[in-house]
């Protein structure tokens, strides 16, 4: 019986969107209500919690000393991980990261990395030997759709209040000293996601819209309105006109979301 009700509701969602309406009363280009809290985890170097409607995501950052990659000896290192906490959804299972959590981490990572959000050269202590490594851990606490935008926003918000230990070099050894400095941030990337349902594009799809979507596209924008990353999901396709429409809308939405960040 429940599956029949679900199919009827999904059909209703699709029919409404075709008419330019949504079941929760939003316009096709509207986000749900967004709340951002920063500095919520005392033991983390940086942290943030994002509520996007009923979707809830928390991000924490950790800063450690490590080695740079051989091909970028003068740059610090960024590592992003995402965990779909089993309590957040009946579809999330305990165990090692699955495809969805790996994809989520990669999309968040790409937006930060390709926008050059962090001045990674300032994370270098000794070229080729010692750099700061920034770990970003994303935890999905409640899944009601559009984990990508919520996670990307939480990660950026957490990085913006991340503090690094001050240091000095004594006899060739790096010694951490008292006091902190802010993580050197240059850009504030924002990711905007669309679902294609029928021939319509909807911003910030909630869970039941994701269940009927044909395809998904996410676009990350930097502060200069440049697209720095794009990710497509789902089996459907987007026409060139739809991609242009999405890019135009996403650019404006990114500006609005960026104003919600405390920096």
NORJOBEL-V551549 format. One record per residue. N is the residue number from 1. SS is DSSP state (h for helix, s for strand, l for the rest). OMEGA is omega in whole degrees, 0 to 359 (none if undefined). D_LAST is the distance of its C-alpha to the last C-alpha in Angstrom with 2 decimals. Layout:
BEGIN
((N	SS	OMEGA	D_LAST) (N	SS	OMEGA	D_LAST))
END
This chain:
BEGIN
((1	l	182	49.75) (2	h	179	45.98) (3	h	177	45.76) (4	h	178	47.67) (5	h	180	45.28) (6	h	179	42.33) (7	h	179	44.01) (8	h	179	44.74) (9	h	179	41.14) (10	h	178	39.93) (11	h	178	42.49) (12	h	179	41.34) (13	h	181	37.70) (14	h	181	38.90) (15	h	179	41.21) (16	h	181	38.64) (17	h	177	36.14) (18	h	178	38.99) (19	l	179	39.32) (20	l	181	35.64) (21	l	179	34.92) (22	l	185	33.30) (23	l	181	34.67) (24	l	175	31.67) (25	l	181	31.83) (26	l	167	28.85) (27	l	183	29.24) (28	l	183	29.27) (29	l	182	25.85) (30	l	168	24.14) (31	l	167	21.69) (32	l	179	22.44) (33	l	183	20.36) (34	s	174	16.95) (35	s	178	15.39) (36	s	174	12.34) (37	s	181	12.44) (38	s	178	10.45) (39	l	186	12.36) (40	l	181	15.70) (41	l	188	17.86) (42	l	186	18.94) (43	l	179	20.59) (44	l	176	17.99) (45	l	176	15.73) (46	s	181	12.90) (47	s	177	13.44) (48	s	174	12.78) (49	s	179	15.35) (50	s	171	15.68) (51	s	178	18.59) (52	s	192	19.80) (53	l	177	22.96) (54	l	175	24.89) (55	s	182	23.34) (56	s	181	21.40) (57	s	176	19.56) (58	s	178	18.08) (59	s	176	16.49) (60	s	179	16.70) (61	s	177	16.31) (62	s	180	18.87) (63	s	180	19.20) (64	s	175	22.81) (65	s	179	25.06) (66	s	180	27.09) (67	l	176	28.83) (68	l	173	27.49) (69	l	183	29.17) (70	h	182	32.31) (71	h	176	31.31) (72	h	186	27.92) (73	l	183	28.91) (74	l	184	26.12) (75	l	172	23.20) (76	l	187	21.60) (77	s	175	22.07) (78	s	177	20.04) (79	s	180	21.85) (80	s	175	21.02) (81	s	178	23.35) (82	s	179	23.73) (83	s	176	26.07) (84	s	185	27.67) (85	l	184	28.64) (86	h	179	32.24) (87	h	185	31.64) (88	h	183	29.20) (89	l	176	32.03) (90	l	181	35.80) (91	l	180	35.41) (92	l	181	33.33) (93	l	177	35.59) (94	l	179	35.21) (95	l	181	35.75) (96	l	181	34.31) (97	l	177	31.64) (98	l	183	33.27) (99	h	183	32.76) (100	h	180	30.18) (101	h	177	27.87) (102	h	178	28.37) (103	h	180	27.60) (104	h	179	24.43) (105	h	181	23.21) (106	h	180	24.25) (107	h	178	22.46) (108	h	180	19.11) (109	h	185	19.88) (110	h	179	20.95) (111	h	179	17.90) (112	h	185	15.73) (113	h	186	18.63) (114	h	176	19.88) (115	l	185	16.68) (116	l	183	16.42) (117	l	181	12.85) (118	s	175	13.60) (119	l	188	15.47) (120	h	178	18.38) (121	h	179	20.62) (122	h	176	18.66) (123	h	182	19.47) (124	s	178	23.12) (125	s	175	25.16) (126	s	183	28.66) (127	l	178	29.18) (128	l	185	31.05) (129	l	188	31.16) (130	s	178	28.05) (131	s	170	24.39) (132	s	177	21.49) (133	s	181	21.57) (134	s	176	18.54) (135	s	175	19.81) (136	s	179	18.01) (137	s	181	20.20) (138	s	179	19.98) (139	s	176	22.27) (140	s	185	23.55) (141	s	175	24.68) (142	s	186	26.10) (143	l	173	27.11) (144	l	176	27.56) (145	l	176	26.75) (146	l	177	24.06) (147	h	184	22.87) (148	h	183	21.43) (149	h	179	18.65) (150	h	181	17.84) (151	h	179	17.90) (152	h	180	15.85) (153	h	179	13.06) (154	h	180	13.42) (155	h	179	13.52) (156	h	180	10.33) (157	h	179	8.51) (158	h	179	10.68) (159	h	183	10.10) (160	h	176	6.40) (161	l	178	7.96) (162	l	178	11.13) (163	s	179	13.14) (164	s	177	16.19) (165	s	171	19.41) (166	s	184	20.68) (167	s	171	24.07) (168	s	181	27.19) (169	s	179	30.18) (170	s	179	33.54) (171	l	177	36.74) (172	l	180	35.02) (173	s	178	33.17) (174	s	179	29.43) (175	s	176	28.86) (176	s	182	25.66) (177	s	178	25.26) (178	s	180	23.67) (179	s	183	20.09) (180	s	173	16.86) (181	s	182	14.32) (182	s	173	10.93) (183	l	182	11.58) (184	l	180	11.72) (185	s	179	9.64) (186	l	183	10.99) (187	l	182	10.58) (188	l	186	9.13) (189	l	178	12.59) (190	s	179	13.77) (191	s	180	17.34) (192	s	185	19.74) (193	s	177	23.14) (194	s	168	26.45) (195	s	174	29.76) (196	s	179	33.01) (197	s	190	35.55) (198	l	177	38.80) (199	l	183	37.94) (200	s	174	34.75) (201	s	178	31.09) (202	s	178	28.89) (203	s	174	25.10) (204	l	179	23.77) (205	l	173	27.25) (206	l	192	27.94) (207	h	184	30.38) (208	h	174	33.60) (209	h	177	32.59) (210	h	181	31.85) (211	l	179	35.37) (212	l	184	36.96) (213	l	177	34.82) (214	l	182	36.59) (215	s	181	33.62) (216	s	174	29.85) (217	s	180	27.50) (218	s	180	23.81) (219	s	177	21.89) (220	s	181	18.58) (221	s	173	16.96) (222	l	184	14.67) (223	l	181	12.76) (224	l	179	16.27) (225	l	176	17.93) (226	l	173	19.85) (227	s	181	21.14) (228	s	177	20.49) (229	s	176	22.27) (230	s	177	24.82) (231	s	177	26.59) (232	s	176	29.68) (233	s	180	31.25) (234	l	185	34.46) (235	l	183	37.94) (236	l	183	37.75) (237	l	175	36.89) (238	l	175	34.92) (239	l	176	36.70) (240	h	180	35.28) (241	h	179	34.90) (242	h	178	32.89) (243	h	178	30.53) (244	h	178	30.04) (245	h	180	29.54) (246	h	182	26.94) (247	h	180	25.02) (248	h	180	25.10) (249	h	183	23.91) (250	h	180	21.22) (251	h	180	19.70) (252	h	180	19.34) (253	h	179	18.17) (254	h	178	15.39) (255	h	181	14.10) (256	h	181	14.37) (257	h	182	12.72) (258	h	180	9.60) (259	l	180	9.20) (260	l	180	9.29) (261	l	178	6.11) (262	l	181	3.81) (263	l	none	0.00))
END
